Amino acid sequence: MRKIYSNAASALDGVVRDDMSVAVGGFGLCGIPELLIDALQATGARGLTVISNNAGVDGVGLGKLLATRQIRKMIASYVGENAEFERQLLAGELEVDLTPQGTLAEKLRAGGAGIPAFYTRTGVGTPIAKGKEEREIGGSRYLLEHAITADLALVKAWKADRAGNLVYRRTARNFNPMVASAGTCTVAEVEEIVEVGELDPDQIHTPGIFVQRLILNEAPVKRIEQRTVRQA
């Protein structure tokens, strides 16, 4: 099976459609698949349900898709630094499912592992619990949370081999592993592609069985949402 594609546009060819669900790795602007997000925007697909920790910032990352109104619903942990995300949410123009960060990570992990649902204490007694099954276990109250899977998963990794095995680097190993396993079709953007056998098996974070397509981004832009420096 050919997994390496020449560019982001070709890697998304035939897998993007209106009204699909898309899970996207990253935390803020760290570890986001920037080329794949740009290519998704360029498809013009609309009515998207996007699952991601947040939506980047205005004009960067998923913020671009909010600006072009291609996202119908966001499943995220927080609004973050994105003013347009906040505006659309408060204006009722965007459906938003705010999910506690750890719960969102576990919903994605469970989806990738084939676990349909799980119980968690997070959210008990808060608006998060509205409409959810609640159960007492061992003297504590728990909410039933359902797993998440997505039609398409877009992730960023440091290194891959031709079989699609992925290695993440430092804090870019955030939501990316869980997102990669939860997609029906997973496309990875990586900084280096090596031959099969060159990666230490003990260092592989996402097995290639979860990854269907790869693209190379040798010069990613590694942004910081809020840069704070000491006065000289």
N, CA, C and O of each residue as an XYZ file, in Angstrom:
928
protein
N       0.848     -1.195      0.000
C       0.000      0.000      0.000
C       0.882      1.243      0.000
O       1.732      1.405      0.876
N       0.682      2.114     -0.973
C       1.462      3.344     -1.053
C       0.945      4.342     -0.025
O      -0.239      4.681     -0.006
N       1.855      4.805      0.831
C       1.447      5.740      1.878
C       2.013      7.145      1.684
O       1.459      8.102      2.226
N       3.083      7.294      0.940
C       3.739      8.591      0.796
C       3.158      9.352     -0.391
O       3.124      8.847     -1.513
N       2.703     10.570     -0.126
C       2.124     11.429     -1.156
C       3.022     12.649     -1.343
O       3.736     13.057     -0.428
N       2.973     13.220     -2.536
C       3.907     14.289     -2.886
C       3.605     15.606     -2.185
O       4.510     16.413     -1.968
N       2.344     15.834     -1.828
C       1.985     17.080     -1.158
C       0.674     16.890     -0.399
O       0.022     15.850     -0.501
N       0.303     17.922      0.366
C      -0.883     17.811      1.205
C      -2.164     17.685      0.388
O      -3.069     16.939      0.761
N      -2.242     18.415     -0.731
C      -3.449     18.365     -1.556
C      -3.705     16.959     -2.086
O      -4.838     16.478     -2.057
N      -2.661     16.305     -2.566
C      -2.835     14.947     -3.095
C      -3.159     13.954     -1.992
O      -3.875     12.980     -2.222
N      -2.636     14.197     -0.792
C      -2.906     13.293      0.328
C      -4.361     13.356      0.776
O      -4.885     12.387      1.325
N      -5.015     14.491      0.544
C      -6.424     14.629      0.930
C      -7.378     14.332     -0.213
O      -8.593     14.295     -0.021
N      -6.831     14.121     -1.401
C      -7.669     13.865     -2.565
C      -8.487     12.589     -2.374
O      -7.941     11.524     -2.087
N      -9.787     12.714     -2.537
C     -10.664     11.554     -2.466
C     -11.147     11.196     -1.081
O     -11.965     10.287     -0.934
N     -10.660     11.890     -0.047
C     -11.085     11.557      1.317
C     -11.843     12.692      1.995
O     -12.398     12.500      3.077
N     -11.875     13.870      1.378
C     -12.545     15.024      1.993
C     -13.906     15.235      1.340
O     -14.040     15.159      0.118
N     -14.900     15.499      2.160
C     -16.244     15.770      1.654
C     -16.951     16.708      2.630
O     -16.506     16.873      3.766
N     -18.020     17.304      2.203
C     -18.823     18.142      3.082
C     -19.395     17.317      4.233
O     -19.632     16.118      4.091
N     -19.611     17.965      5.362
C     -20.318     17.396      6.516
C     -19.587     16.207      7.156
O     -20.214     15.395      7.837
N     -18.288     16.098      6.947
C     -17.550     15.002      7.560
C     -16.977     15.448      8.905
O     -16.939     16.638      9.216
N     -16.531     14.462      9.701
C     -15.867     14.764     10.964
C     -14.359     14.655     10.774
O     -13.866     13.726     10.135
N     -13.630     15.627     11.344
C     -12.182     15.690     11.198
C     -11.552     15.915     12.569
O     -11.828     16.915     13.231
N     -10.707     14.980     12.988
C      -9.952     15.134     14.230
C      -8.566     15.677     13.874
O      -7.927     15.194     12.938
N      -8.108     16.676     14.620
C      -6.850     17.345     14.301
C      -5.963     17.391     15.529
O      -6.391     17.847     16.590
N      -4.723     16.918     15.394
C      -3.782     16.926     16.501
C      -3.235     18.307     16.779
O      -3.400     19.230     15.982
N      -2.577     18.438     17.927
C      -1.965     19.701     18.301
C      -2.522     20.235     19.598
O      -3.576     19.807     20.067
N      -1.791     21.186     20.175
C      -2.178     21.836     21.426
C      -1.809     23.305     21.268
O      -0.629     23.654     21.266
N      -2.813     24.163     21.134
C      -2.501     25.534     20.756
C      -1.973     25.519     19.338
O      -2.660     25.084     18.414
N      -0.745     25.998     19.166
C      -0.090     25.926     17.860
C       1.020     24.891     17.844
O       1.715     24.743     16.839
N       1.196     24.173     18.948
C       2.271     23.182     19.046
C       1.825     21.850     18.454
O       0.826     21.274     18.886
N       2.566     21.368     17.471
C       2.270     20.064     16.905
C       1.059     20.035     16.007
O       0.401     19.000     15.901
N       0.739     21.154     15.348
C      -0.400     21.150     14.430
C       0.084     20.776     13.025
O       1.188     21.155     12.634
N      -0.724     20.043     12.267
C      -0.366     19.693     10.886
C      -0.702     20.841      9.946
O      -1.728     20.813      9.266
N       0.161     21.852      9.908
C      -0.162     23.115      9.238
C      -0.456     22.962      7.750
O      -1.402     23.563      7.242
N       0.351     22.160      7.045
C       0.130     21.999      5.600
C      -1.183     21.279      5.324
O      -1.892     21.613      4.375
N      -1.502     20.302      6.145
C      -2.743     19.555      5.947
C      -3.964     20.424      6.249
O      -4.987     20.313      5.574
N      -3.862     21.287      7.260
C      -4.964     22.202      7.553
C      -5.170     23.165      6.388
O      -6.305     23.437      5.995
N      -4.070     23.681      5.835
C      -4.180     24.578      4.675
C      -4.825     23.859      3.492
O      -5.658     24.429      2.787
N      -4.432     22.605      3.281
C      -4.989     21.842      2.167
C      -6.465     21.541      2.385
O      -7.246     21.533      1.434
N      -6.850     21.292      3.640
C      -8.262     21.062      3.953
C      -9.067     22.320      3.665
O     -10.163     22.245      3.110
N      -8.531     23.472      4.038
C      -9.213     24.734      3.730
C      -9.378     24.904      2.222
O     -10.431     25.335      1.752
N      -8.342     24.566      1.472
C      -8.358     24.753      0.021
C      -9.382     23.865     -0.678
O      -9.810     24.184     -1.787
N      -9.785     22.754     -0.053
C     -10.795     21.891     -0.672
C     -12.153     22.577     -0.733
O     -12.988     22.241     -1.573
N     -12.371     23.543      0.162
C     -13.667     24.217      0.215
C     -14.747     23.415      0.903
O     -15.908     23.826      0.891
N     -14.411     22.282      1.503
C     -15.404     21.450      2.191
C     -16.078     22.250      3.302
O     -15.423     23.011      4.014
N     -17.383     22.074      3.444
C     -18.141     22.846      4.418
C     -18.929     21.915      5.337
O     -19.043     20.715      5.091
N     -19.467     22.504      6.397
C     -20.270     21.730      7.343
C     -19.449     20.757      8.164
O     -19.962     19.725      8.595
N     -18.169     21.074      8.387
C     -17.272     20.144      9.065
C     -17.502     20.129     10.575
O     -17.751     21.166     11.189
N     -17.416     18.946     11.153
C     -17.324     18.803     12.603
C     -15.860     18.543     12.920
O     -15.304     17.523     12.514
N     -15.234     19.468     13.646
C     -13.803     19.372     13.924
C     -13.588     19.054     15.396
O     -14.112     19.730     16.281
N     -12.806     18.012     15.635
C     -12.454     17.605     16.996
C     -10.995     17.945     17.222
O     -10.114     17.375     16.578
N     -10.732     18.869     18.131
C      -9.362     19.275     18.420
C      -9.325     19.943     19.780
O     -10.338     20.479     20.230
N      -8.186     19.923     20.437
C      -8.100     20.533     21.761
C      -8.576     21.977     21.739
O      -9.271     22.411     22.657
N      -8.214     22.724     20.708
C      -8.684     24.089     20.523
C      -8.595     24.409     19.036
O      -8.353     23.519     18.220
N      -8.788     25.671     18.685
C      -8.838     26.013     17.256
C      -7.728     26.975     16.854
O      -7.937     27.854     16.018
N      -6.554     26.811     17.446
C      -5.429     27.645     17.065
C      -5.679     29.102     17.402
O      -6.305     29.403     18.419
N      -5.203     30.005     16.569
C      -5.432     31.440     16.756
C      -5.985     32.007     15.460
O      -6.032     31.316     14.443
N      -6.398     33.250     15.499
C      -6.952     33.874     14.300
C      -5.945     33.839     13.153
O      -4.823     34.329     13.282
N      -6.357     33.261     12.043
C      -5.525     33.249     10.854
C      -4.440     32.204     10.825
O      -3.655     32.157      9.878
N      -4.373     31.359     11.843
C      -3.350     30.308     11.893
C      -4.007     28.995     12.296
O      -4.870     28.968     13.173
N      -3.597     27.913     11.655
C      -4.153     26.602     11.983
C      -5.645     26.546     11.709
O      -6.115     27.038     10.683
N      -6.389     25.944     12.631
C      -7.836     25.806     12.436
C      -8.546     27.153     12.421
O      -9.693     27.244     11.983
N      -7.876     28.197     12.894
C      -8.449     29.534     12.793
C      -8.764     29.918     11.362
O      -9.679     30.705     11.121
N      -8.017     29.375     10.405
C      -8.282     29.654      8.997
C      -9.628     29.070      8.571
O     -10.358     29.691      7.799
N      -9.953     27.889      9.070
C     -11.221     27.257      8.706
C     -12.405     27.955      9.364
O     -13.504     27.981      8.810
N     -12.178     28.521     10.551
C     -13.238     29.311     11.171
C     -13.486     30.587     10.371
O     -14.630     31.008     10.199
N     -12.420     31.191      9.891
C     -12.548     32.438      9.134
C     -13.332     32.239      7.848
O     -14.070     33.130      7.428
N     -13.181     31.083      7.220
C     -13.890     30.808      5.971
C     -15.227     30.109      6.206
O     -15.903     29.710      5.257
N     -15.600     29.966      7.468
C     -16.896     29.399      7.871
C     -17.102     27.987      7.352
O     -18.210     27.611      6.970
N     -16.039     27.216      7.340
C     -16.142     25.821      6.889
C     -16.470     24.857      8.022
O     -16.821     23.703      7.779
N     -16.356     25.335      9.266
C     -16.628     24.490     10.428
C     -18.035     24.757     10.931
O     -18.399     25.894     11.232
N     -18.822     23.690     11.018
C     -20.187     23.793     11.565
C     -20.181     23.578     13.068
O     -20.931     24.226     13.798
N     -19.325     22.657     13.532
C     -19.301     22.304     14.957
C     -17.867     22.064     15.401
O     -17.088     21.414     14.703
N     -17.525     22.603     16.584
C     -16.233     22.344     17.206
C     -16.432     21.512     18.466
O     -17.254     21.845     19.320
N     -15.676     20.435     18.571
C     -15.596     19.671     19.819
C     -14.202     19.938     20.359
O     -13.215     19.447     19.811
N     -14.118     20.722     21.438
C     -12.829     21.220     21.900
C     -12.839     21.390     23.407
O     -13.878     21.269     24.057
N     -11.656     21.676     23.953
C     -11.525     21.868     25.394
C     -11.614     23.329     25.809
O     -12.083     23.634     26.905
N     -11.172     24.227     24.953
C     -11.235     25.632     25.314
C     -11.164     26.505     24.062
O     -10.745     26.061     22.993
N     -11.583     27.754     24.227
C     -11.610     28.680     23.106
C     -10.203     29.196     22.802
O      -9.868     29.449     21.645
N      -9.378     29.352     23.849
C      -7.996     29.733     23.651
C      -7.830     31.170     23.209
O      -8.540     32.059     23.680
N      -6.889     31.400     22.302
C      -6.544     32.757     21.878
C      -7.287     33.184     20.617
O      -6.921     34.177     19.988
N      -8.331     32.440     20.244
C      -8.987     32.676     18.961
C     -10.209     33.578     19.123
O     -11.259     33.133     19.587
N     -10.067     34.845     18.739
C     -11.156     35.809     18.880
C     -12.352     35.464     17.994
O     -13.499     35.687     18.383
N     -12.087     34.920     16.800
C     -13.183     34.565     15.899
C     -13.957     33.368     16.431
O     -15.175     33.295     16.272
N     -13.257     32.428     17.061
C     -13.920     31.300     17.716
C     -14.873     31.843     18.786
O     -16.033     31.434     18.854
N     -14.388     32.750     19.606
C     -15.210     33.344     20.660
C     -16.416     34.077     20.063
O     -17.538     33.932     20.550
N     -16.184     34.855     19.022
C     -17.267     35.621     18.417
C     -18.357     34.716     17.875
O     -19.540     34.942     18.129
N     -17.955     33.672     17.114
C     -18.943     32.761     16.535
C     -19.703     31.997     17.616
O     -20.901     31.749     17.478
N     -19.007     31.625     18.691
C     -19.653     30.914     19.795
C     -20.709     31.801     20.459
O     -21.849     31.374     20.642
N     -20.338     33.025     20.819
C     -21.257     33.920     21.520
C     -22.408     34.385     20.632
O     -23.495     34.692     21.122
N     -22.162     34.435     19.319
C     -23.206     34.859     18.389
C     -24.137     33.718     17.988
O     -25.114     33.934     17.271
N     -23.838     32.519     18.445
C     -24.663     31.367     18.085
C     -24.480     30.911     16.655
O     -25.342     30.226     16.103
N     -23.359     31.285     16.047
C     -23.101     30.924     14.653
C     -22.356     29.595     14.528
O     -22.261     29.030     13.438
N     -21.832     29.103     15.639
C     -21.021     27.888     15.634
C     -21.487     26.977     16.758
O     -21.598     27.411     17.904
N     -21.758     25.727     16.439
C     -22.100     24.757     17.471
C     -20.814     24.332     18.162
O     -19.850     23.949     17.499
N     -20.791     24.396     19.488
C     -19.584     24.081     20.241
C     -19.909     23.102     21.353
O     -20.839     23.315     22.131
N     -19.141     22.034     21.423
C     -19.225     21.060     22.512
C     -17.933     21.173     23.307
O     -16.925     20.567     22.944
N     -17.955     21.952     24.397
C     -16.773     22.102     25.228
C     -16.640     20.887     26.136
O     -17.555     20.555     26.890
N     -15.492     20.232     26.053
C     -15.247     18.968     26.744
C     -13.985     19.094     27.582
O     -12.971     19.572     27.074
N     -14.007     18.680     28.855
C     -12.784     18.739     29.662
C     -11.616     18.083     28.926
O     -11.780     17.064     28.255
N     -10.450     18.680     29.064
C      -9.304     18.274     28.259
C      -8.952     16.793     28.414
O      -8.747     16.096     27.420
N      -8.881     16.319     29.640
C      -8.562     14.907     29.851
C      -9.643     13.986     29.325
O      -9.358     12.904     28.813
N     -10.893     14.425     29.455
C     -12.003     13.629     28.931
C     -11.941     13.553     27.411
O     -12.185     12.497     26.827
N     -11.614     14.672     26.769
C     -11.500     14.680     25.307
C     -10.386     13.745     24.849
O     -10.561     12.992     23.891
N      -9.243     13.790     25.528
C      -8.137     12.901     25.173
C      -8.548     11.443     25.327
O      -8.230     10.609     24.480
N      -9.259     11.139     26.416
C      -9.664      9.748     26.652
C     -10.752      9.305     25.683
O     -10.793      8.135     25.301
N     -11.636     10.219     25.277
C     -12.665      9.872     24.294
C     -12.019      9.479     22.966
O     -12.460      8.534     22.313
N     -10.978     10.204     22.571
C     -10.252      9.871     21.350
C      -9.474      8.566     21.503
O      -9.475      7.724     20.606
N      -8.810      8.407     22.650
C      -8.044      7.169     22.888
C      -8.976      5.958     22.870
O      -8.658      4.922     22.286
N     -10.138      6.108     23.524
C     -11.100      5.011     23.558
C     -11.607      4.687     22.155
O     -11.759      3.521     21.794
N     -11.864      5.724     21.375
C     -12.319      5.491     20.002
C     -11.305      4.697     19.207
O     -11.672      3.782     18.469
N     -10.031      5.035     19.350
C      -8.985      4.310     18.641
C      -8.803      2.893     19.132
O      -8.386      2.017     18.374
N      -9.117      2.658     20.413
C      -8.946      1.329     21.004
C     -10.178      0.448     20.851
O     -10.164     -0.718     21.243
N     -11.244      1.005     20.280
C     -12.468      0.221     20.106
C     -13.303      0.104     21.367
O     -14.135     -0.797     21.484
N     -13.085      1.019     22.322
C     -13.866      1.042     23.567
C     -15.016      2.027     23.366
O     -14.757      3.208     23.133
N     -16.265      1.597     23.443
C     -17.373      2.474     23.078
C     -17.646      3.603     24.056
O     -18.127      4.662     23.652
N     -17.347      3.399     25.342
C     -17.644      4.417     26.346
C     -16.874      4.094     27.623
O     -16.339      2.997     27.783
N     -16.829      5.072     28.531
C     -16.127      4.865     29.798
C     -16.740      5.791     30.848
O     -17.411      6.768     30.514
N     -16.501      5.471     32.117
C     -16.978      6.298     33.217
C     -15.849      7.181     33.737
O     -14.701      6.746     33.833
N     -16.188      8.434     34.073
C     -15.221      9.361     34.644
C     -15.894     10.235     35.691
O     -17.083     10.537     35.585
N     -15.130     10.641     36.704
C     -15.660     11.548     37.720
C     -15.654     13.001     37.236
O     -16.333     13.853     37.809
N     -14.896     13.276     36.194
C     -14.790     14.647     35.694
C     -16.135     15.150     35.185
O     -16.762     14.518     34.334
N     -16.570     16.277     35.706
C     -17.820     16.892     35.243
C     -19.027     16.593     36.094
O     -20.084     17.189     35.888
N     -18.902     15.677     37.055
C     -20.043     15.369     37.919
C     -20.440     16.626     38.694
O     -19.588     17.311     39.262
N     -21.741     16.921     38.709
C     -22.230     18.080     39.447
C     -22.028     19.396     38.740
O     -22.206     20.451     39.348
N     -21.658     19.365     37.461
C     -21.453     20.580     36.673
C     -22.347     20.529     35.436
O     -22.975     19.502     35.179
N     -22.418     21.628     34.657
C     -23.204     21.589     33.413
C     -22.742     20.515     32.438
O     -23.507     20.115     31.561
N     -21.489     20.035     32.575
C     -20.986     18.970     31.705
C     -21.842     17.712     31.827
O     -21.938     16.925     30.885
N     -22.464     17.527     32.993
C     -23.222     16.299     33.254
C     -24.608     16.292     32.619
O     -25.270     15.255     32.599
N     -25.052     17.428     32.103
C     -26.418     17.524     31.586
C     -26.657     16.515     30.459
O     -25.931     16.478     29.465
N     -27.705     15.696     30.649
C     -28.108     14.731     29.636
C     -27.277     13.468     29.582
O     -27.503     12.625     28.714
N     -26.307     13.310     30.496
C     -25.441     12.128     30.475
C     -25.826     11.141     31.570
O     -26.297     11.520     32.642
N     -25.613      9.882     31.272
C     -25.878      8.843     32.261
C     -24.916      8.998     33.435
O     -23.717      9.200     33.243
N     -25.445      8.903     34.644
C     -24.625      9.021     35.838
C     -24.795      7.758     36.686
O     -25.892      7.208     36.788
N     -23.706      7.313     37.283
C     -23.749      6.054     38.030
C     -22.837      6.139     39.249
O     -21.782      6.771     39.210
N     -23.261      5.494     40.326
C     -22.421      5.425     41.519
C     -21.594      4.145     41.490
O     -22.134      3.052     41.322
N     -20.292      4.288     41.653
C     -19.376      3.145     41.677
C     -18.428      3.346     42.853
O     -17.717      4.348     42.920
N     -18.421      2.401     43.767
C     -17.518      2.476     44.913
C     -17.724      3.699     45.772
O     -16.776      4.201     46.375
N     -18.948      4.186     45.836
C     -19.259      5.330     46.672
C     -19.047      6.674     46.008
O     -19.269      7.703     46.647
N     -18.629      6.709     44.759
C     -18.428      7.963     44.030
C     -19.324      8.004     42.802
O     -19.689      6.963     42.255
N     -19.677      9.216     42.371
C     -20.505      9.396     41.199
C     -19.634      9.532     39.954
O     -18.587     10.180     39.977
N     -20.088      8.909     38.865
C     -19.350      8.929     37.602
C     -20.293      9.259     36.447
O     -21.480      8.938     36.487
N     -19.745      9.903     35.424
C     -20.480     10.159     34.187
C     -20.049      9.164     33.124
O     -18.883      8.775     33.062
N     -20.992      8.755     32.291
C     -20.658      7.919     31.146
C     -20.337      8.824     29.967
O     -21.177      9.616     29.538
N     -19.131      8.708     29.447
C     -18.695      9.475     28.288
C     -18.487      8.527     27.110
O     -17.888      7.463     27.261
N     -18.980      8.915     25.950
C     -18.869      8.072     24.764
C     -17.582      8.375     23.987
O     -17.123      9.517     23.940
N     -17.031      7.362     23.399
C     -15.799      7.495     22.615
C     -16.042      8.343     21.376
O     -17.179      8.519     20.937
N     -14.953      8.864     20.821
C     -15.007      9.652     19.594
C     -14.154      8.980     18.525
O     -13.012      8.591     18.773
N     -14.721      8.854     17.347
C     -13.950      8.509     16.153
C     -14.245      9.569     15.100
O     -15.218     10.313     15.216
N     -13.407      9.636     14.078
C     -13.572     10.660     13.052
C     -13.406     10.053     11.664
O     -12.687      9.070     11.486
N     -14.071     10.645     10.697
C     -13.914     10.199      9.305
C     -12.470     10.397      8.843
O     -11.923      9.582      8.101
N     -11.862     11.505      9.302
C     -10.515     11.859      8.873
C      -9.734     12.366     10.071
O     -10.256     13.140     10.874
N      -8.484     11.934     10.198
C      -7.601     12.422     11.255
C      -6.361     13.035     10.610
O      -5.752     12.441      9.720
N      -5.998     14.225     11.070
C      -4.816     14.924     10.573
C      -3.852     15.115     11.739
O      -4.215     15.710     12.754
N      -2.620     14.612     11.600
C      -1.664     14.682     12.698
C      -0.311     15.180     12.217
O      -0.002     15.147     11.026
N       0.486     15.643     13.173
C       1.842     16.101     12.911
C       2.797     15.251     13.735
O       2.618     15.108     14.944
N       3.820     14.682     13.081
C       4.840     13.901     13.775
C       6.223     14.392     13.366
O       6.374     15.116     12.381
N       7.205     13.997     14.119
C       8.581     14.374     13.806
C       9.151     13.499     12.694
O       9.724     13.999     11.726
N       8.986     12.181     12.847
C       9.635     11.261     11.917
C       8.695     10.090     11.631
O       7.915      9.676     12.489
N       8.787      9.571     10.419
C       8.008      8.390     10.030
C       8.880      7.499      9.166
O       9.845      7.962      8.558
N       8.535      6.210      9.114
C       9.131      5.362      8.085
C       8.094      5.133      6.996
O       6.952      5.574      7.114
N       8.492      4.450      5.950
C       7.602      4.295      4.799
C       6.364      3.451      5.095
O       5.403      3.459      4.327
N       6.393      2.728      6.205
C       5.222      1.943      6.600
C       4.232      2.765      7.412
O       3.155      2.279      7.757
N       4.596      4.023      7.722
C       3.681      4.893      8.458
C       3.855      4.888      9.952
O       3.067      5.517     10.659
N       4.884      4.183     10.475
C       5.161      4.247     11.907
C       5.619      5.659     12.261
O       6.437      6.240     11.549
N       5.099      6.213     13.351
C       5.343      7.614     13.682
C       6.079      7.783     15.006
O       5.873      7.030     15.958
N       6.942      8.795     15.037
C       7.607      9.225     16.265
C       7.328     10.710     16.443
O       7.571     11.503     15.533
N       6.816     11.090     17.615
C       6.569     12.492     17.920
C       7.733     13.028     18.753
O       8.451     12.269     19.404
N       7.903     14.346     18.721
C       9.040     14.945     19.410
C       8.579     15.951     20.454
O       7.864     16.904     20.143
N       8.993     15.730     21.682
C       8.752     16.652     22.784
C       7.262     16.981     22.927
O       6.423     16.081     22.878
N       6.929     18.265     23.104
C       5.537     18.605     23.398
C       4.594     18.448     22.214
O       3.381     18.582     22.377
N       5.123     18.167     21.027
C       4.240     17.853     19.898
C       3.570     16.495     20.096
O       2.647     16.130     19.368
N       4.053     15.756     21.094
C       3.388     14.500     21.465
C       2.277     14.849     22.464
O       2.350     14.499     23.642
N       1.271     15.529     21.977
C       0.168     15.964     22.832
C      -1.084     15.170     22.477
O      -1.251     14.046     22.950
N      -1.956     15.727     21.663
C      -3.149     14.999     21.231
C      -2.886     14.145     19.990
O      -3.738     13.344     19.603
N      -1.739     14.302     19.372
C      -1.501     13.620     18.106
C      -1.640     12.090     18.171
O      -2.285     11.523     17.289
N      -1.070     11.389     19.170
C      -1.217      9.923     19.176
C      -2.673      9.463     19.268
O      -3.071      8.515     18.592
N      -3.464     10.137     20.105
C      -4.864      9.745     20.250
C      -5.657     10.043     18.977
O      -6.485      9.240     18.547
N      -5.393     11.203     18.385
C      -6.076     11.568     17.141
C      -5.730     10.581     16.037
O      -6.605     10.161     15.280
N      -4.456     10.208     15.940
C      -4.026      9.293     14.872
C      -4.767      7.971     14.914
O      -5.086      7.402     13.870
N      -5.044      7.475     16.116
C      -5.703      6.169     16.225
C      -7.206      6.241     16.024
O      -7.847      5.220     15.773
N      -7.782      7.449     16.133
C      -9.240      7.590     16.104
C      -9.801      7.858     14.719
O     -11.020      7.933     14.564
N      -8.958      8.004     13.708
C      -9.448      8.331     12.378
C      -9.703      7.113     11.505
O      -8.930      6.155     11.530
N     -10.779      7.145     10.736
C     -11.007      6.099      9.739
C      -9.906      6.157      8.678
O      -9.402      5.128      8.228
N      -9.540      7.397      8.286
C      -8.382      7.632      7.432
C      -7.492      8.634      8.147
O      -7.931      9.742      8.457
N      -6.244      8.257      8.412
C      -5.314      9.134      9.113
C      -4.205      9.567      8.172
O      -3.549      8.745      7.532
N      -4.009     10.895      8.102
C      -2.963     11.470      7.268
C      -1.962     12.158      8.192
O      -2.345     12.988      9.016
N      -0.692     11.819      8.057
C       0.345     12.373      8.927
C       1.280     13.282      8.142
O       1.713     12.955      7.037
N       1.577     14.424      8.735
C       2.552     15.371      8.199
C       3.819     15.243      9.042
O       3.770     15.422     10.258
N       4.949     14.936      8.412
C       6.167     14.630      9.172
C       7.350     15.430      8.633
O       7.336     15.898      7.494
N       8.371     15.576      9.473
C       9.561     16.338      9.095
C      10.630     15.483      8.421
O      11.531     16.006      7.766
N      10.526     14.179      8.584
C      11.524     13.284      7.993
C      10.902     11.915      7.749
O      10.152     11.410      8.584
N      11.214     11.318      6.603
C      10.758      9.964      6.287
C      11.980      9.089      6.068
O      12.861      9.423      5.275
N      12.028      7.961      6.778
C      13.172      7.047      6.683
C      12.688      5.697      6.176
O      11.488      5.457      6.044
N      13.632      4.835      5.901
C      13.293      3.496      5.416
C      12.767      2.623      6.563
O      13.073      2.855      7.732
N      11.981      1.628      6.200
C      11.484      0.679      7.194
C      12.668     -0.025      7.856
O      13.582     -0.501      7.182
N      12.635     -0.080      9.166
C      13.717     -0.708      9.922
C      14.668      0.287     10.552
O      15.457     -0.080     11.423
N      14.610      1.550     10.124
C      15.512      2.558     10.683
C      15.023      3.123     12.014
O      15.818      3.665     12.781
N      13.747      3.007     12.293
C      13.228      3.488     13.569
C      13.364      2.401     14.626
O      13.067      1.234     14.367
N      13.809      2.783     15.807
C      13.867      1.853     16.940
C      12.434      1.496     17.329
O      11.654      2.389     17.662
N      12.072      0.226     17.296
C      10.691     -0.156     17.620
C      10.228      0.356     18.977
O       9.047      0.653     19.157
N      11.149      0.461     19.935
C      10.778      0.937     21.265
C      10.474      2.434     21.288
O       9.911      2.933     22.262
N      10.841      3.155     20.225
C      10.622      4.599     20.176
C       9.389      4.992     19.361
O       9.035      6.170     19.304
N       8.739      4.020     18.733
C       7.567      4.308     17.906
C       6.357      4.602     18.794
O       6.026      3.813     19.679
N       5.706      5.725     18.556
C       4.548      6.125     19.352
C       3.226      5.725     18.703
O       2.289      5.340     19.402
N       3.140      5.810     17.382
C       1.935      5.397     16.653
C       2.323      4.345     15.625
O       3.077      4.653     14.701
N       1.834      3.108     15.752
C       2.133      2.066     14.762
C       1.542      2.415     13.397
O       0.489      3.046     13.311
N       2.217      2.006     12.352
C       1.811      2.326     10.997
C       0.449      1.793     10.597
O      -0.126      2.265      9.616
N      -0.081      0.829     11.323
C      -1.403      0.289     10.987
C      -2.480      1.354     11.100
O      -3.532      1.249     10.469
N      -2.216      2.390     11.911
C      -3.191      3.466     12.081
C      -3.068      4.558     11.021
O      -3.943      5.419     10.928
N      -2.009      4.542     10.227
C      -1.716      5.645      9.314
C      -1.863      5.196      7.863
O      -1.225      4.233      7.438
N      -2.698      5.889      7.115
C      -2.941      5.522      5.719
C      -2.134      6.361      4.737
O      -1.790      5.876      3.659
N      -1.821      7.626      5.087
C      -1.142      8.512      4.147
C      -0.120      9.378      4.883
O      -0.295      9.717      6.054
N       0.956      9.728      4.164
C       2.045     10.533      4.718
C       2.414     11.652      3.753
O       2.381     11.478      2.535
N       2.770     12.814      4.324
C       3.397     13.852      3.514
C       4.614     14.382      4.270
O       4.695     14.269      5.493
N       5.541     14.953      3.538
C       6.772     15.486      4.116
C       6.679     17.011      4.209
O       6.322     17.690      3.246
N       7.010     17.528      5.397
C       7.142     18.971      5.598
C       8.497     19.195      6.256
O       8.622     19.138      7.479
N       9.497     19.448      5.443
C      10.866     19.542      5.946
C      11.144     20.830      6.713
O      12.115     20.899      7.466
N      10.319     21.835      6.535
C      10.580     23.129      7.181
C       9.307     23.674      7.828
O       8.781     24.697      7.390
N       8.813     23.005      8.860
C       7.598     23.488      9.515
C       7.848     24.791     10.259
O       8.951     25.036     10.749
N       6.814     25.623     10.339
C       6.893     26.859     11.110
C       6.430     26.551     12.525
O       5.278     26.172     12.734
N       7.314     26.709     13.490
C       6.987     26.354     14.874
C       6.695     27.634     15.655
O       7.593     28.305     16.163
N       5.406     27.939     15.727
C       4.962     29.200     16.311
C       4.709     29.076     17.811
O       4.539     27.978     18.341
N       4.689     30.215     18.475
C       4.320     30.322     19.884
C       3.133     31.278     19.959
O       3.166     32.369     19.389
N       2.074     30.854     20.677
C       0.872     31.684     20.741
C       1.138     33.042     21.395
O       0.751     34.082     20.863
N       1.792     33.020     22.535
C       2.111     34.266     23.225
C       3.591     34.229     23.601
O       3.998     33.518     24.520
N       4.366     34.992     22.888
C       5.802     35.039     23.161
C       6.073     36.103     24.235
O       5.737     37.275     24.062
N       6.672     35.685     25.321
C       7.030     36.592     26.410
C       8.526     36.558     26.600
O       9.106     35.491     26.799
N       9.162     37.723     26.541
C      10.621     37.779     26.688
C      10.979     38.759     27.799
O      10.226     39.688     28.093
N      12.109     38.541     28.395
C      12.580     39.407     29.471
C      13.146     40.701     28.884
O      13.794     40.686     27.837
N      12.902     41.792     29.551
C      13.454     43.067     29.103
C      14.983     43.023     29.185
O      15.547     42.491     30.141
N      15.643     43.588     28.173
C      17.111     43.580     28.159
C      17.659     44.423     29.303
O      18.874     44.539     29.457
